[in-house]
Amino acid sequence: MEKNNHLSLLIFLLFTIFSHQLSAQLNVPFKVRHQSFVKGDMTIIANNIVNRKDSFVKAVAPYNSTDYSAKHNDELNMEYIDIDNDNSTFSSSNANFSTEKTANLKVVYAGLYWSATYKYNIGKQKRNRKYVAVDKDRDAFDVVKLKLPRQEKYIDIKGEILFDGLNENGFEENAPYAVYADVTKLLSDLQNPQGNYTVANVRATNGTLSGGVSAGWTMIIVYEDKQETGKFITTYDGFTGVSKESSDIDFNGFQTLPEGKVNLKIAGAGLEGDLGLKGDQISFKSAENEDFTILNTKVRDFNNFFNSSITINDEVFAKRFPNSQNTLGYDSFLMTVYNPDNQVIGNNTTEAKLRFKSTGDRYFMFFSAFSVEVLETAKAIDEIKPNELLVENKTLQTATNTTSLSNAVALNETTENTIQKEEVKEVTQYKITATKEKEEKSQTTTKTNDNVVATKTVKTTTKKADKIRVTPIESKSRSFPGEEKGYYIIANVFAKHSNATRFVSKLQSLGIEAGYFINQANNYRYVYVSHHENFSEAQTLYFSNINEKYFGDLWIMTVNKENDKIVKNKIENTTFAKDKDVALTIKNTTIKKLIKSSLSFFEESLNYICHFKQKES
């Protein structure tokens, strides 16, 4: 009998170990959502979507209790805020986007996030303090409505589910979720994007819920304003339950000003940060500093940063309706980091880290953004040094002429014609210049339809100088989360963001609709000249030298296609997909260590039980 007790204890301990380890890995790692250099800035607009309800006050009335008497959201009966008189909506709130400078403002990126605790539609707390469902239904929450400034009708917005905690260990108590949608085109198409934005039909539990009901939305807006200084802006999203174990976000791909004051802004949004519960912090550390600096503002304390408020710098963001000072568990912020004498982040810094931690109040983070002032892209594309260009798993051979851009990027690998790096015997350089239309006798000059001349200078070795495209075949698909599936014609790969953006700008000046995406595994920027849904179209454009506009080396990359499906469900290296909406990242090395340590523990425990049995006999 006692042996069975020991065995039961062993099984329980093993289960506890695995449960703890897996739940620790359950969070969705933060990844880059958007990254750009812009002469302009970033800002946020946000609001909560649920509020307290009682016999005397409706949910649309602002809740402004911020002193010791303020109740937590799990102590209040919560209800949807619904400010419009529209029968098609059950929840709605708005916020105003405006800047001091109205001229020459152009939206270059806008991302909408919404998040809530949503275990079921309606809940209540019984007299025995147990929380139960009144309406057990739980409807789809990945579609909301958005009303743009000076428009009367809503637009349906379908988002990407970042996380759903309903059936996840450690999150099932109040089942938080977070959703993202790119709304850039809707804003950039507006003649004047400034004004009131209303978000509706964000779902959350009504009534009461264990852990509390909270919900809201945040929109990050990156805009171009020629009167502003240059900024390097990166946005991130994921999902993490922040407690005593810290959660970090790494910032890289930038370089701060070589001299003078370094200006830095950070934005974020989170759920379940209660006003009366302290111990939650965010801190920042640049690569050259050994210690983290705990951040704060006049309205966000060092030790209670997530305090149920929506703030910009040192003030509560008031241009919204309702404009509650206490948003009952929903936080969104934009802050300028205080950086006296560049002590927090210095000149020529290229890496930094943002850390979230809580010793008391547990909260959920799903969005963050980073903006730092940098030098404008002053160097021309043909001034990029060859050693600044990187290609994953390839070797570049470059000439010593630093005024020319090397395009010796490896071609698409094929089973019929594999190019080994030691077999590359020549380097072709291309200097791209725009000139007036004129007749050239030189065989090295080619006139394009856009009056652009590409002059080719060849370093002759053992091959002919003629440019011959290697016939590509459809390669194995690679996973780049968040990118559209298809076939990308790649022109170059860069390690530095500034080099990638300069190259893209140069290609765009030639009439090529170029862009780039980021490989999260190595942070390289893959610059592409076109994107296609089928391989034959990509192959045709490839052989046409991009309609006679580009004569550098090219290759075709297959992205997010496996049996014509987006590679969300693909088990690849360190990532496995738990379901179609939530990808859980668990490193193979961590699993191996976990299994090894657990088996070791299991073996030692069995030895102990056997020893105990021998002593009994």
Secondary structure, 3 states (H helix, E strand, C coil): CHHHHHHHHHHHHHHHHHHHHHHHCCCEEEEEEEEEEEEEEEEEEEEECEEECCCCCCCCCCCCCCCCCCCCHHHCCEEECECCCCCCCCCEEEEEECCCCCCCEEEEEEEEEEEEECCCCEEEECCCCCEEEEECCCCCCCEEEEECCCCCCCEEEECEEEEECCCCCCCCCCCEEEEEEECHHHHHCCCCCCEEEEEECCCCCEECCCCCCCEEEEEEEEEEECCCCEEEEEEEEEEEEECCCCEEEEEECCCCCCCCCCCEEEEEEEECCCCCCCCEEEEEEECCCCCCEECCECCEECCECCCCCEEECCEECCCEECCCCCCCCEEEEEEECCCHHHCCCCCCCCEEEEEEEECCCCEEEEEEEEEEECCCCCCCHHHCCHHHECCCCCCCCCCCCCCCEECCCCCCCCCCCCCCHHHCCCCEEEEEEECCCCCCCCCCEEECCCCEEEEEEECCCCCCCCCCCCCCCCCCCECCCCCCCEEEEEEEEECCHHHHHHHHHHHHHCCCCCEEEEECCCCEEEEEEEEECCHHHHHHHHHCHHHHCCCCCCEEEEECCECCECCCCCCECCEEECCCCCEEECCHHHHHHHHHHHHHHHHHHHHHHHHHHHHHC
